[in-house]
């Protein structure tokens, strides 16, 4: 089980977007699903001001499915 990282998000097709907000280092977006990397180095799914911690790949896939009602697929595998 992989920890959530910038590399993992890119692998799943997330794009880094420019958002300037206190405490947030980077923001990633895919299909209106926003993941933020905060100063503590941890990743969170952010929705209406509530942050859900994303510790590993399973957390990312589970919350993505719940939020968008579609399975998160690895863009690298989908292209093969």
Beta strands, then each sheet from edge to edge (+ up, - down):
strand 1: 15-17
strand 2: 24-30
strand 3: 33-38
strand 4: 43-47
strand 5: 50-54
sheet 1: 1+ 2- 3+ 4- 5+
end
